Amino acid sequence: STMTREADGTIYTHAGPEVGVASTKAFTSQLAALLLLTLYLGRVRGTLAAERARELAQGLIALAGVIERDLPRIHQQIGVLAERFHLCRDFLFVGRGLTFPIALEGALKLKEISYIHAEGYAAGELKHGPIALIDQEMPVLALVPDDAVRQKTISNIEEIRARQGRLVLIGSEGDSHLATLSDDVLYLPRVAEELNPILYAIPAQLLAYAIADRRGCDVDQPRNLAKSVTVE
């Protein structure tokens, strides 16, 4: 591609062709490639122990199987959520730390293929403005893995709940506290914190797909979008 010819260096993802305009496979592959680059740099710079690097690499290899085992259940729950929220006009996605970019990805995919206005925010930024949007008509999907910033994210969720926001939570299996905050909780397998972005991107993307499909949208060829952008 032009991009690889122009670049001084390239990391190939080996993802294969992405047929749909909205890139999901490419996004996940890029996350995996970035993790591998991080592991390499950590080892070269002496900031990552060999044993920890090996654990994360093995976790990455096993992640596909972990996701595949839970996909039928995730699909079923996503279908229920799509039926409930496909008529919404707006949607917020929130995450903190490693899951903030995944909130952005979920919002981007939803607006791209379902034509619902969606925004992704860092959970800690809600009180700086976006929380003014919260009411009984506003769905908020919060990514809440059991990680180092979980309790802070829980505090943000409680702020949303106090304002009657329609909460959908995606969190770690066994985290029963989440069920006290929302009726809509999708549990994911526990993996190393560094692998959470890859894992949590899957249901965010699937929700966008299911809502778009329920609305009768063409998920492979969204309106006004092209696979490649060649103008500045």
Secondary structure, DSSP 8 states (H G I E B T S, - for coil): -HHHHHSS-----------SSS-SHHHHHHHHHHHHHHHHHHHHHT-S-HHHHHHHHHHHHHHHHHHHHHHHHHHHHHHHHHHHHTT-SEEEEEE-GGGHHHHHHHHHHHHHHH--EEEEEEGGGGGGTGGGG-STT-EEEEEE-SSTTHHHHHHHHHHHHHTT-EEEEEEETT-GGGGGT-SEEEEE----GGGHHHHHHHHHHHHHHHHHHHTT--SSS-TT--S-----
